[in-house]
């Protein structure tokens, strides 16, 4: 009887957590050897079919405690299905002024969710391409483990 209650509880928790997730696209790329070469442009392809809804776009950055700066500059090129593109330069704060890491961490690994674009509508259905390149002074940026893009439908 206790086993059945436990299985039921786990099932309910899984349903609750999956219902809370509004992500329509989520993809991450692991950075080889945790050294992000400036010439390694990460490309994400999101097929957006619901254009009547509003969305938030986030960047998921996973790094180690040894990351050598408090911020991370990124160049992001977004290309719409019709070929029109937009270029953005954003500064991601991975740590505060006292070098306390933002986000969530355990051990040596930290992950932070950075807002990129908020409350937007996609103008057309189709494939949107996000190309991300780091814009730091070092050509080979150490201690970056993973970079991801998350597109969430607003409630």
C-alpha positions as CSV (number, residue, x, y, z in Angstrom):
1,X,0.0,0.0,0.0
2,X,2.8,2.4,0.9
3,X,4.5,1.6,-2.4
4,X,1.3,2.5,-4.4
5,X,1.0,5.9,-2.5
6,X,4.7,6.6,-3.2
7,X,4.3,5.9,-7.0
8,X,1.1,8.1,-7.0
9,X,2.9,10.9,-5.3
10,X,5.8,10.8,-7.8
11,X,3.4,10.7,-10.7
12,X,1.5,13.8,-9.4
13,X,4.8,15.7,-8.8
14,X,6.0,14.9,-12.4
15,X,2.7,16.1,-13.8
16,X,2.8,19.3,-11.8
17,X,6.4,20.1,-12.8
18,X,5.8,19.4,-16.5
19,X,2.7,21.5,-16.5
20,X,4.7,24.5,-15.1
21,X,7.2,24.4,-17.9
22,X,6.2,26.9,-20.7
23,X,9.3,26.2,-22.8
24,X,8.6,25.8,-26.5
25,X,12.3,25.5,-27.3
26,X,15.3,24.6,-25.2
27,X,18.7,23.6,-26.5
28,X,22.1,23.7,-25.0
29,X,25.6,23.0,-26.4
30,X,28.5,21.8,-24.4
31,X,31.7,23.8,-24.8
32,X,34.5,21.4,-25.6
33,X,37.0,21.1,-22.7
34,X,35.1,24.1,-21.1
35,X,37.2,26.5,-23.3
36,X,35.0,28.6,-25.6
37,X,36.9,29.7,-28.7
38,X,35.8,33.0,-30.1
39,X,35.5,31.4,-33.5
40,X,33.1,28.8,-32.1
41,X,29.7,30.3,-33.0
42,X,26.9,28.4,-31.5
43,X,23.8,28.0,-33.6
44,X,20.3,27.3,-32.4
45,X,17.3,26.6,-34.6
46,X,13.9,27.1,-33.2
47,X,10.8,26.3,-35.2
48,X,8.1,28.8,-34.1
49,X,4.6,28.1,-35.3
50,X,2.4,30.0,-32.8
51,X,2.8,33.7,-33.6
52,X,-0.2,35.0,-31.7
53,X,1.5,34.3,-28.3
54,X,4.0,36.4,-26.4
55,X,7.4,34.9,-25.5
56,X,10.4,35.4,-23.3
57,X,13.9,34.3,-24.5
58,X,16.6,33.4,-22.0
59,X,20.2,32.3,-22.2
60,X,21.3,29.5,-19.9
61,X,25.0,29.8,-19.1
62,X,26.8,27.0,-17.2
63,X,30.3,27.8,-15.9
64,X,32.7,26.8,-13.2
65,X,33.7,28.6,-10.1
66,X,37.0,29.4,-11.7
67,X,35.5,31.5,-14.5
68,X,37.9,34.5,-14.8
69,X,35.4,37.4,-14.9
70,X,32.2,38.6,-13.3
71,X,30.6,39.2,-16.7
72,X,30.3,37.6,-20.1
73,X,29.8,39.7,-23.3
74,X,27.8,37.9,-26.1
75,X,27.2,38.8,-29.7
76,X,23.8,37.3,-30.8
77,X,22.5,37.3,-34.3
78,X,18.9,36.4,-34.7
79,X,17.7,35.5,-38.2
80,X,13.9,35.3,-39.0
81,X,12.4,32.9,-41.5
82,X,12.4,35.6,-44.2
83,X,16.2,36.1,-43.8
84,X,16.0,39.4,-42.0
85,X,18.4,39.5,-39.1
86,X,19.1,41.5,-36.0
87,X,22.4,41.7,-34.1
88,X,22.6,42.3,-30.4
89,X,25.4,42.7,-27.9
90,X,24.5,41.8,-24.4
91,X,26.4,41.7,-21.1
92,X,25.6,38.8,-18.8
93,X,26.4,39.3,-15.2
94,X,27.5,35.9,-13.8
95,X,28.6,37.4,-10.5
96,X,27.9,40.5,-8.4
97,X,30.4,43.2,-7.3
98,X,31.7,41.0,-4.5
99,X,32.2,38.1,-6.9
100,X,29.4,36.0,-5.5
101,X,28.0,33.9,-8.3
102,X,24.5,34.6,-9.6
103,X,22.2,31.7,-10.4
104,X,22.3,28.3,-8.9
105,X,25.4,26.2,-8.1
106,X,26.6,23.1,-6.6
107,X,30.2,22.3,-6.0
108,X,32.3,23.9,-8.8
109,X,29.4,24.2,-11.3
110,X,27.1,27.2,-11.6
111,X,24.2,27.9,-13.9
112,X,22.5,31.2,-14.5
113,X,19.4,32.1,-16.6
114,X,19.9,35.4,-18.3
115,X,16.9,37.3,-19.8
116,X,17.6,38.1,-23.5
117,X,14.3,39.3,-24.9
118,X,11.1,39.7,-23.0
119,X,7.4,39.9,-23.9
120,X,8.0,39.6,-27.7
121,X,5.9,38.3,-30.6
122,X,7.5,36.4,-33.4
123,X,6.4,38.2,-36.7
124,X,6.2,35.0,-38.8
125,X,5.9,31.3,-38.6
126,X,9.0,29.3,-39.3
127,X,12.6,28.7,-38.4
128,X,14.4,31.3,-36.3
129,X,18.2,30.9,-36.0
130,X,20.1,32.3,-33.0
131,X,23.9,32.5,-33.4
132,X,25.9,33.2,-30.3
133,X,29.5,34.1,-30.1
134,X,31.4,35.3,-27.0
135,X,32.7,38.9,-27.1
136,X,35.3,38.8,-24.4
137,X,38.9,40.0,-24.9
138,X,40.3,36.5,-24.6
139,X,40.1,34.5,-27.8
140,X,39.9,31.3,-25.8
141,X,37.6,31.8,-22.9
142,X,38.1,29.2,-20.1
143,X,35.6,27.7,-17.6
144,X,32.4,28.1,-19.8
145,X,30.8,24.6,-19.8
146,X,27.5,25.0,-21.6
147,X,25.5,27.7,-23.4
148,X,21.8,27.3,-24.1
149,X,18.7,29.1,-25.5
150,X,15.3,28.8,-23.9
151,X,12.1,30.2,-25.5
152,X,9.1,30.2,-23.1
153,X,5.5,31.1,-23.9
154,X,4.2,33.7,-21.5
155,X,1.3,32.7,-19.3
